[in-house]
């Protein structure tokens, strides 16, 4: 059998294989796009970031993101929130509009992967690389989740693509693209993206000794000025609008969080503490199923022989390897890590995996199956969620809010204990309150409503629990009414 995107064979066969691959990729992206509004916003991340975008529209303040009325959000720069707010202004406030920007950031990253692969080979390699990227577990997941990671992934990829194409083709324009990526990274998530790209590019230049090309082919002075011109105004305005932002964001979020044990300055919670090196396991999970495909090529003698029987440009291989390992290297000493952190590695992995599959002449049936593994699993999860909207592991307040609105009048308030979830505020703005403690909760008048996680309800004093009747149980939460 021949590979789906093999260089061998007639031109007609090659074009047919590329077209088939692009059609499959288009179908996957179309289904992902159509699914964006088919499931509720999840707490805490999706609910929080979707709410920030809505508050930006309502307040008219495009400088300071707010996590609630009058409470600034210093945890992230505004690129993702700007994109969400613009989407709301065009399509209205909805789950679809909240998720559309992250989908577009992911598609934009896939396009950059295609462009980079195209500089290395024909359209078959480029199409394969883009397909691998879009159908890997983490990019497929991020394409439909309201987070800041897709914007950072896109921005870092702009940097990596701009640098590589600039030094390979001596293109001044792509040199400026690199610095545009620097600016986008600072507006997407801050210095961390520049550090990751710096580790990858610095390691590559050091090993390959391409210092002269690096200096000559990038507009370091004018490019740096361009990046500063695009980013400094917002950082200055943000600090002037809410003093203390720079100290918290630059020092707290990027140094204290990782260097100070049990740091207590985090304003927005912290990732779960995990074992050192867990980020490498996250990388393997993020690259499923294609990491298994790559390992199979290395293990199977026939495929391995074809892979190593063709010349693999050392410079290109090293660039991809450094790109892939830069993020996990940075976070190996960290215990507070999340799965999306490795998103910046995924474009580099897709490019390397495409090269491996192309050179090993992997049978095309494996490529076709690989493309649909993650999308099919995603659709299955969506079907299960739609079949049972109250399912306990879906962390959202959409169902509880809907029942409350059906059972109460238009002016009624829903009291959440111990705090109002972000998704509740998104779906029912201005009608949620949060009591300071269980004593105040016990003082609610007859007929008033309350909601909380089932676990919180179980821990209330027995006398307080007896005052309530359970109206509904959905998604691990209970809707209560005072008897």
C-alpha positions in Angstrom: 0.0 0.0 0.0 1.2 3.6 -0.6 1.1 6.5 1.8 -1.7 8.9 1.6 0.6 11.8 0.8 3.5 9.9 -0.7 5.9 11.7 -3.0 5.9 8.6 -5.2 3.4 7.8 -7.9 1.9 9.9 -10.6 1.0 13.5 -10.3 -2.7 12.7 -10.6 -2.5 10.2 -7.8 -0.7 12.8 -5.6 -3.3 15.4 -6.3 -6.0 13.0 -5.6 -4.4 12.1 -2.2 -4.0 15.7 -1.3 -7.5 16.6 -2.2 -8.9 13.7 -0.2 -6.8 14.8 2.8 -8.0 18.4 2.5 -11.6 17.3 2.2 -11.3 15.2 5.3 -9.7 18.1 7.2 -12.4 20.5 6.0 -15.1 18.1 7.2 -13.5 17.9 10.6 -13.2 21.6 10.9 -16.8 22.1 9.7 -18.1 19.7 12.3 -16.0 21.4 15.0 -17.4 24.8 14.0 -21.0 23.5 14.0 -20.5 22.1 17.5 -19.4 25.3 19.2 -22.8 26.2 20.4 -24.0 22.7 21.1 -22.8 22.4 24.7 -22.9 24.8 27.7 -20.0 26.9 29.1 -18.1 25.1 31.8 -16.8 26.5 35.1 -14.5 27.9 36.0 -12.4 28.7 33.0 -14.9 29.0 30.2 -17.5 30.7 32.3 -14.9 33.2 33.6 -13.4 34.2 30.2 -16.8 34.3 28.4 -18.0 36.6 31.2 -15.0 38.9 30.9 -15.7 39.4 27.2 -19.3 40.2 27.9 -18.4 42.7 30.6 -16.0 44.4 28.2 -18.8 45.0 25.8 -21.2 46.1 28.5 -18.7 48.5 30.2 -17.2 49.9 27.0 -13.8 49.6 28.7 -11.4 47.9 26.3 -8.3 48.6 28.5 -9.0 46.7 31.7 -10.7 43.3 31.6 -13.2 42.9 34.5 -14.0 39.5 36.1 -17.1 41.1 37.8 -18.5 44.6 38.1 -15.7 46.8 39.3 -13.2 44.0 39.9 -10.3 44.0 37.4 -8.9 40.8 36.0 -5.1 41.0 36.2 -4.4 37.4 35.3 -4.1 37.7 31.5 -3.6 40.4 28.9 -6.6 41.3 26.7 -6.1 39.7 23.3 -8.5 36.8 23.9 -11.0 39.1 25.6 -10.8 41.6 22.8 -11.5 38.7 20.3 -14.5 37.5 22.4 -15.9 40.9 22.8 -15.7 41.6 19.0 -17.4 38.2 18.4 -20.2 39.2 20.8 -20.6 42.5 19.0 -21.1 40.8 15.7 -23.0 37.6 16.6 -24.6 38.5 19.9 -23.7 36.9 23.3 -23.9 33.1 23.1 -21.8 30.0 23.5 -21.1 30.0 19.8 -19.9 33.6 19.8 -17.7 33.0 22.9 -16.0 30.0 21.3 -15.7 31.3 17.7 -12.4 33.2 18.4 -10.6 30.2 19.8 -11.7 28.2 16.8 -10.3 30.9 14.5 -7.0 31.0 16.5 -6.7 27.3 16.1 -7.4 27.4 12.4 -4.9 30.2 12.0 -2.3 28.1 13.7 -3.1 25.2 11.3 -2.6 27.6 8.4 0.8 28.6 9.6 1.7 24.9 10.0 0.6 24.4 6.4 2.8 27.3 5.2 5.8 26.1 7.1 5.4 22.6 5.7 5.0 24.0 2.2 8.4 25.6 2.4 9.8 22.1 3.0 7.8 20.0 0.5 4.8 19.9 -1.7 1.2 20.4 -0.9 0.8 16.8 0.3 3.2 17.3 3.2 1.6 20.6 4.1 -1.9 19.1 4.0 -0.8 16.2 6.1 0.8 18.4 8.7 -2.2 20.6 9.0 -4.5 17.6 9.3 -2.3 16.1 12.1 -2.4 19.3 14.0 -6.1 19.8 13.8 -6.9 16.2 14.7 -4.5 15.9 17.6 -6.3 15.7 21.0 -5.3 19.0 22.5 -5.7 21.3 19.4 -9.1 19.7 18.7 -10.1 20.3 22.4 -8.8 23.9 22.4 -10.7 24.7 19.2 -13.9 24.7 21.2 -13.0 25.9 24.6 -13.1 29.5 25.8 -9.5 29.9 27.0 -6.4 32.1 26.5 -4.2 29.2 25.4 -5.3 29.1 21.7 -4.3 32.8 21.3 -0.9 32.1 22.9 -0.4 29.0 20.7 -1.2 31.0 17.6 1.1 33.9 18.7 4.0 31.6 19.4 3.5 29.9 16.1 3.7 33.2 14.4 7.0 33.8 16.0 8.4 30.3 15.1 7.1 30.5 11.5 8.4 34.0 11.0 11.9 33.2 12.4 12.3 30.0 10.3 11.1 31.4 7.0 13.1 34.6 7.5 16.4 32.9 8.0 15.7 30.2 5.3 14.5 32.6 2.6 16.1 35.9 3.8 12.6 37.4 3.6 12.5 40.8 5.4 8.7 40.6 5.5 8.8 37.3 7.5 11.3 38.9 9.8 8.7 41.4 10.7 6.2 38.6 11.1 8.4 37.2 13.8 8.2 40.5 15.7 4.5 40.7 15.1 4.4 37.3 16.9 6.3 38.8 19.8 3.7 41.6 20.1 0.8 39.2 19.9 2.4 36.9 22.5 2.7 39.8 24.9 -1.0 40.6 24.4 -2.1 37.0 24.5 -0.4 35.8 27.7 2.6 37.9 28.4 6.4 37.1 28.6 5.9 33.3 29.0 5.4 32.9 25.3 8.5 34.8 24.4 10.5 32.6 26.9 9.2 29.4 25.3 10.0 30.6 21.8 13.4 31.9 23.1 14.3 28.5 24.5 13.4 26.8 21.2 15.1 29.3 18.9 18.1 29.9 21.2 18.7 26.2 21.5 18.5 25.7 17.8 20.8 28.6 16.9 23.3 27.5 19.6 23.5 23.9 18.2 23.5 24.9 14.5 25.8 27.9 15.0 23.5 30.1 12.8 24.2 33.3 14.7 25.2 35.3 11.7 22.1 34.4 9.7 20.0 35.0 12.7 21.4 38.5 13.1 21.4 39.4 9.4 18.0 38.1 8.3 15.8 39.6 11.1 15.2 43.3 11.6 16.1 43.3 15.2 16.1 47.1 15.8 13.0 48.1 13.8 11.3 44.9 14.6 11.7 45.4 18.4 10.4 49.0 18.0 7.4 47.6 16.1 6.7 45.1 18.9 7.0 47.8 21.6 4.8 50.2 19.6 2.1 47.5 19.5 2.2 46.4 23.1 3.6 49.1 25.4 0.6 51.4 25.0 -1.8 48.8 26.5 0.5 47.8 29.3 1.0 51.5 30.3 -2.7 52.3 30.0 -3.6 49.2 32.1 -1.2 50.2 34.9 -2.5 53.7 34.9 -6.1 52.6 34.9 -5.6 50.0 37.8 -2.3 50.6 39.6 -0.6 47.4 40.7 -1.3 45.5 37.6 2.3 45.3 36.3 3.6 44.2 39.7 1.1 41.4 40.0 1.1 40.2 36.4 4.8 40.4 35.5 6.3 39.4 38.9 3.5 37.5 40.6 2.1 35.5 37.6 5.5 34.8 36.0 7.9 34.4 38.9 6.3 34.2 42.3 3.8 31.5 41.1 6.7 29.1 40.2 9.5 30.2 42.5 7.7 30.7 45.8 6.4 27.5 47.5 2.8 27.9 48.6 2.5 31.4 47.1 -0.5 33.1 48.7 -0.7 36.1 46.3 -2.7 34.3 43.6 -5.9 36.3 43.1 -7.7 33.7 40.8 -6.8 30.3 42.2 -4.0 28.0 41.1 -3.6 24.9 39.0 -3.7 21.6 40.9 -0.3 20.6 42.3 1.2 17.6 40.3 4.4 15.7 40.3 7.5 17.1 38.8 7.7 16.2 35.1 4.0 15.7 34.7 4.1 18.1 31.7 5.8 15.4 29.6 2.8 13.1 30.2 0.5 16.0 29.2 2.5 16.3 25.9 2.0 12.7 25.1 -1.8 13.0 25.8 -2.0 16.2 23.8 -0.4 14.5 20.7 -2.8 11.5 20.7 -3.3 9.6 18.4 -0.4 10.7 16.3 2.2 10.2 19.0 1.3 6.5 18.9 1.6 6.6 15.1 5.1 8.2 15.4 6.2 5.6 17.9 4.9 2.8 15.6 7.0 4.1 12.8 10.1 4.0 15.0 9.4 0.5 16.2 8.3 -1.2 13.0 11.4 -2.3 11.1 10.1 -1.7 7.6 8.7 1.8 8.4 11.8 2.7 10.3 14.0 1.6 7.5 12.1 3.8 5.0 12.2 6.7 7.5 16.0 6.6 8.0 16.7 5.6 4.5 15.9 9.1 3.2 17.9 12.2 4.1 16.3 14.2 6.9 17.7 17.8 6.9 19.5 18.1 10.2 18.7 21.8 10.5 14.9 21.3 10.1 14.9 18.3 12.4 16.6 20.2 15.2 14.3 23.2 14.8 11.2 21.0 15.2 12.7 19.1 18.2 13.6 22.2 20.0 10.2 23.6 19.3 8.5 20.5 20.7 10.6 20.2 23.9 10.8 23.9 24.8 7.5 24.1 26.7 7.9 20.9 28.7 11.5 21.8 29.5 10.3 25.1 31.0 7.6 23.5 33.1 9.4 20.4 34.2 10.4 21.9 37.5 6.9 23.3 38.0 4.2 21.4 40.0 1.3 23.8 39.1 0.7 22.8 35.5 -2.3 22.2 33.3 -2.8 20.2 30.1 -3.2 23.2 27.8 0.2 24.5 28.8 1.8 22.2 26.1 -0.3 23.7 23.3 2.8 25.6 22.0 4.5 22.3 21.3 1.7 21.0 19.0 2.5 22.8 15.8 6.1 21.6 15.9 4.9 18.1 16.7 2.5 18.1 13.7 5.3 19.1 11.4 7.6 16.4 12.6 5.0 13.7 12.6 4.0 14.6 9.0 7.7 14.3 7.9 7.9 10.9 9.6 4.7 9.6 8.0 5.6 10.9 4.6 9.1 9.4 4.7 8.1 6.1 6.1 5.4 5.6 3.5 2.9 4.6 6.2 -0.2 2.9 4.7 -2.9 5.4 4.0 -5.5 3.5 6.0 -3.6 4.4 9.2 -3.6 8.1 8.3 -7.3 8.1 7.5 -8.2 6.3 10.7 -5.9 8.7 12.7 -7.7 11.7 11.3 -11.1 10.6 12.6 -10.1 9.1 16.0 -10.3 12.3 18.1 -13.2 13.9 16.2 -15.3 10.7 16.6 -14.5 10.6 20.3 -15.4 14.3 20.6 -18.7 13.7 18.9 -19.5 10.7 21.1 -18.9 12.8 24.2 -21.2 15.5 22.8 -23.9 13.0 22.1 -23.6 11.6 25.6 -23.8 15.2 27.0 -26.9 16.0 24.9 -28.6 12.8 25.8 -28.2 13.5 29.5 -27.8 17.3 30.1 -27.8 16.8 33.9 -24.8 14.5 33.8 -22.8 15.1 36.9 -19.3 15.5 35.5 -20.4 18.5 33.3 -19.5 21.5 35.4 -21.9 24.2 34.4 -24.8 26.1 35.9 -26.8 26.5 32.7 -29.4 23.8 33.6 -29.8 25.0 37.2 -30.3 28.6 35.9 -32.9 27.4 33.4 -35.0 25.6 36.0 -34.8 28.6 38.4 -36.0 30.9 35.7 -39.0 28.6 35.0 -39.9 28.3 38.7 -39.5 31.9 39.8 -40.7 35.4 38.8 -38.6 37.8 36.7 -37.3 39.7 39.7 -36.3 36.8 41.9 -32.7 36.4 43.0 -30.8 33.1 43.1 -28.5 32.8 46.1 -25.3 30.8 45.4 -23.3 29.4 48.2 -20.4 29.9 48.9 -19.8 32.0 45.7 -21.6 32.7 42.4 -20.1 30.5 39.6 -19.0 32.3 36.5 -21.4 30.4 34.2 -24.3 31.4 36.4 -23.4 35.0 36.0 -23.0 34.5 32.3 -26.4 32.9 31.8 -28.3 35.1 34.2 -26.5 38.4 34.7 -27.4 40.5 37.7 -29.7 38.0 39.4 -27.2 36.1 41.5 -26.1 36.8 45.0 -23.7 35.1 47.3 -24.1 35.1 51.1 -20.9 35.5 53.3 -21.6 32.3 55.2 -24.0 29.4 56.1 -25.6 31.5 58.9 -26.8 34.1 56.4 -27.9 31.2 54.1 -30.1 29.9 56.9 -31.8 33.3 57.2 -33.3 33.2 53.7 -37.0 33.8 53.7 -39.6 31.3 52.8 -40.0 30.7 49.0 -36.5 32.1 48.2 -34.1 30.0 46.1 -30.5 28.9 46.6 -28.0 26.8 44.6 -24.7 25.1 45.3 -22.7 22.0 44.6 -24.1 18.9 46.0 -21.0 18.5 48.2 -21.5 21.9 49.8 -25.1 21.1 50.6 -24.1 17.9 52.3 -21.7 19.8 54.6 -24.3 22.3 55.8 -25.6 22.0 59.3 -28.6 19.6 59.5 -30.9 22.4 60.7 -30.0 24.5 57.7 -30.5 21.6 55.2 -33.9 20.8 56.6 -35.1 24.4 55.8 -34.7 23.6 52.1 -36.5 21.4 49.6 -34.5 20.2 46.6 -36.1 21.5 43.4 -33.6 20.1 40.9 -30.3 18.3 40.7 -28.2 18.9 37.6 -24.5 18.7 36.8 -23.4 18.0 40.3 -25.4 21.0 41.7 -28.7 21.3 43.6 -31.4 24.0 43.2 -33.1 24.6 46.5 -36.1 26.5 47.8 -36.8 27.5 51.4 -39.8 25.6 52.7 
